[in-house]
C-alpha cells in the first residue's frame, strides 16, 4: 500500500470534526502524522476508543488508551447560539471549520445543527460567551457523517483560498502601473 493510500485510509477512520484537539490543524494532517509515525493513534477524543481500535486494526498496532492531554471521550455535543445575546461579530463563523454557522456582520448568527461537528472551535472567539454546547440528537453519528464533514471542510478551504485570490487580484488591479 502506498503512503498516500495509507493516509487516505487513516483519514477515512477519523471523525472529521477538524477540532484540532489532536494537536494538528485538521484530521488529514493528523492522518499524515500517524502514517509517518510522527503521531500515535490515540490523540482523537471525538473518535474515542472505537476510533483508536479501528486505527490499531488498520495499522496492526496495539490499542492505546486515549491520550488525556488531547481531551476526554464524550458524547457528541453541538454548538447552540443564544441568539438574543449574539452581537453579530462573525468571529464564530470565521472559526467554524465546516461552515455550520450562518449570519452576517452585526446580525444574529445561528448554528446549522445538522452540519455542526461539535468541534468547539467557535467557543473561544465569542466575545459575549453566547454559545453553549448541547447534547446532539440521538440520530447524529459522527462516523456516518464523516464524509460529508470532510467535504464541507475541504470546500470551506477552497472557498477561502478562492476569495483570497480574488481579493488579491482586485488589489493588484487597483495599484497604479509603474
Backbone torsions as a table, in degrees:
resi	resn	phi	psi	omega
1	UNK	NA	133.6	179.6
2	UNK	-72.7	161.6	178.1
3	UNK	-61.2	-40.9	179.3
4	UNK	-62.4	-41.0	177.9
5	UNK	-65.0	-39.9	179.2
6	UNK	-63.8	-45.2	179.1
7	UNK	-59.7	-43.4	179.4
8	UNK	-61.6	-42.6	-179.6
9	UNK	-68.9	-38.3	176.6
10	UNK	-64.8	-48.5	-179.5
11	UNK	-58.4	-35.3	179.6
12	UNK	-65.8	-22.5	179.0
13	UNK	-88.2	-12.1	-179.8
14	UNK	-85.1	151.1	-172.7
15	UNK	-75.7	-8.1	177.1
16	UNK	63.6	33.0	175.2
17	UNK	-75.6	-22.5	-178.9
18	UNK	58.4	35.8	-171.1
19	UNK	-81.4	-16.5	179.9
20	UNK	71.7	4.3	-178.4
21	UNK	-63.9	-23.5	179.8
22	UNK	-73.2	-11.9	-177.4
23	UNK	98.1	1.7	178.7
24	UNK	-115.3	156.0	-173.9
25	UNK	-70.3	-11.1	-179.9
26	UNK	-170.7	177.4	-177.8
27	UNK	-67.5	-40.6	-178.4
28	UNK	-62.3	-45.3	176.7
29	UNK	-63.0	-33.4	175.7
30	UNK	-65.7	-42.0	177.1
31	UNK	-59.9	-41.8	177.8
32	UNK	-62.1	-41.9	-179.8
33	UNK	-66.3	-37.8	176.2
34	UNK	-64.8	-46.3	-178.0
35	UNK	-61.2	-36.0	-178.3
36	UNK	-83.6	-7.4	-178.3
37	UNK	86.2	5.1	-179.1
38	UNK	-75.8	-27.0	-176.9
39	UNK	-130.3	148.8	175.1
40	UNK	-78.0	166.7	-176.7
41	UNK	-85.5	3.9	-171.4
42	UNK	-113.4	30.7	-174.0
43	UNK	-107.5	13.9	-175.2
44	UNK	-116.9	91.8	178.3
45	UNK	-58.1	-41.1	178.7
46	UNK	-62.2	-32.9	177.1
47	UNK	-74.2	-27.0	176.3
48	UNK	60.4	-161.6	-177.4
49	UNK	-65.3	-33.8	177.8
50	UNK	-63.7	-39.2	177.8
51	UNK	-66.0	-42.0	178.0
52	UNK	-61.9	-43.7	179.2
53	UNK	-62.6	-41.3	179.4
54	UNK	-65.1	-42.0	177.8
55	UNK	-65.8	-41.4	178.5
56	UNK	-61.3	-41.7	179.6
57	UNK	-65.7	-43.7	179.7
58	UNK	-61.8	-42.6	-172.5
59	UNK	-96.7	1.8	-178.0
60	UNK	53.7	49.9	177.7
61	UNK	-118.4	165.1	176.7
62	UNK	-71.8	144.5	175.0
63	UNK	-72.6	131.8	179.8
64	UNK	-114.3	153.5	172.9
65	UNK	-70.1	153.3	179.2
66	UNK	-58.6	134.3	179.9
67	UNK	-67.1	114.7	-177.0
68	UNK	-65.2	-21.0	177.7
69	UNK	-68.0	-17.6	-178.6
70	UNK	-96.1	-11.7	-179.0
71	UNK	123.6	-178.7	-178.2
72	UNK	-112.1	151.6	174.2
73	UNK	-69.1	135.4	-178.6
74	UNK	-151.3	157.3	174.7
75	UNK	-60.3	152.3	179.3
76	UNK	-60.7	130.4	173.3
77	UNK	-124.1	147.1	-178.0
78	UNK	-113.5	150.9	176.2
79	UNK	-73.5	145.4	177.3
80	UNK	-140.4	123.4	-179.8
81	UNK	-93.4	125.3	172.3
82	UNK	-76.8	94.3	-168.1
83	UNK	-59.1	-32.7	-179.2
84	UNK	-66.5	-19.2	179.8
85	UNK	-99.7	-11.8	-176.8
86	UNK	-68.2	133.0	179.2
87	UNK	-102.4	0.4	177.1
88	UNK	72.8	36.6	-176.5
89	UNK	-77.3	-15.6	-178.3
90	UNK	67.4	5.0	179.8
91	UNK	-64.5	-34.9	177.8
92	UNK	-68.6	-38.1	178.3
93	UNK	-61.0	-44.8	-179.1
94	UNK	-65.7	-29.5	-178.1
95	UNK	-83.3	-22.9	-174.5
96	UNK	-71.4	117.7	-176.1
97	UNK	-77.0	-8.9	-176.8
98	UNK	-125.2	20.2	178.6
99	UNK	50.6	48.2	179.8
100	UNK	-96.1	4.4	-179.6
101	UNK	-120.1	133.3	177.4
102	UNK	-121.9	153.7	179.9
103	UNK	154.7	-179.3	179.7
104	UNK	-137.2	163.6	179.7
105	UNK	-54.7	130.9	-179.6
106	UNK	63.0	22.0	175.9
107	UNK	-125.5	160.2	179.4
108	UNK	-64.0	142.4	175.7
109	UNK	-109.1	158.7	176.3
110	UNK	-147.5	159.2	179.9
111	UNK	-96.1	136.0	169.8
112	UNK	-87.6	98.1	-169.9
113	UNK	-56.2	-37.6	-178.8
114	UNK	-71.0	-11.6	178.5
115	UNK	-103.2	-19.3	-177.2
116	UNK	-66.0	131.1	178.6
117	UNK	-99.8	0.0	-179.9
118	UNK	72.8	24.9	-175.6
119	UNK	-67.3	-23.8	179.5
120	UNK	74.2	5.7	-177.8
121	UNK	-69.8	-16.1	178.1
122	UNK	-80.0	-17.7	-175.1
123	UNK	-68.5	-53.5	-175.3
124	UNK	-60.4	-38.5	-177.1
125	UNK	-77.0	-11.1	-176.7
126	UNK	-69.5	114.7	-176.2
127	UNK	-74.9	-15.7	-179.2
128	UNK	-112.3	5.9	176.4
129	UNK	52.0	49.1	-177.7
130	UNK	-102.5	15.9	-179.4
131	UNK	-112.9	126.5	176.8
132	UNK	-111.4	161.6	170.1
133	UNK	-106.9	128.5	-179.0
134	UNK	-122.8	153.5	178.6
135	UNK	-58.5	138.3	177.7
136	UNK	-73.8	149.9	174.8
137	UNK	-59.5	152.9	-175.9
138	UNK	-58.7	-28.1	-177.6
139	UNK	-74.5	-13.5	-178.9
140	UNK	-75.4	136.6	-177.2
141	UNK	-146.0	108.8	-177.6
142	UNK	-57.4	-40.1	-178.3
143	UNK	-62.3	-45.7	-179.6
144	UNK	-70.6	-20.0	-177.4
145	UNK	-102.9	1.7	-173.1
146	UNK	-60.2	-43.3	-178.8
147	UNK	-61.9	-43.1	179.2
148	UNK	-65.2	-40.3	178.2
149	UNK	-65.0	-40.1	178.1
150	UNK	-62.0	-43.3	179.9
151	UNK	-63.4	-42.8	178.5
152	UNK	-64.1	-41.1	178.9
153	UNK	-63.4	-46.8	-179.7
154	UNK	-64.9	-39.8	179.0
155	UNK	-67.0	-39.0	177.3
156	UNK	-59.2	-46.2	179.2
157	UNK	-62.3	-41.5	176.6
158	UNK	-60.5	-47.6	-178.6
159	UNK	-61.5	-43.7	179.9
160	UNK	-64.6	-41.4	178.4
161	UNK	-65.7	-42.2	178.1
162	UNK	-62.3	-46.3	180.0
163	UNK	-61.7	-40.6	178.7
164	UNK	-65.3	-42.7	178.2
165	UNK	-63.0	-42.2	178.5
166	UNK	-64.8	-40.5	178.1
167	UNK	-62.8	-46.0	179.1
168	UNK	-62.0	-38.7	178.2
169	UNK	-65.0	-41.9	177.2
170	UNK	-62.2	-41.8	178.6
171	UNK	-64.5	-41.6	177.8
172	UNK	-62.0	-40.0	-178.7
173	UNK	-67.8	-28.0	179.5
174	UNK	-79.6	-20.3	-178.4
175	UNK	-69.0	138.0	176.8
176	UNK	-68.8	144.4	178.2
177	UNK	-71.3	142.7	-179.5
178	UNK	-104.6	NA	NA
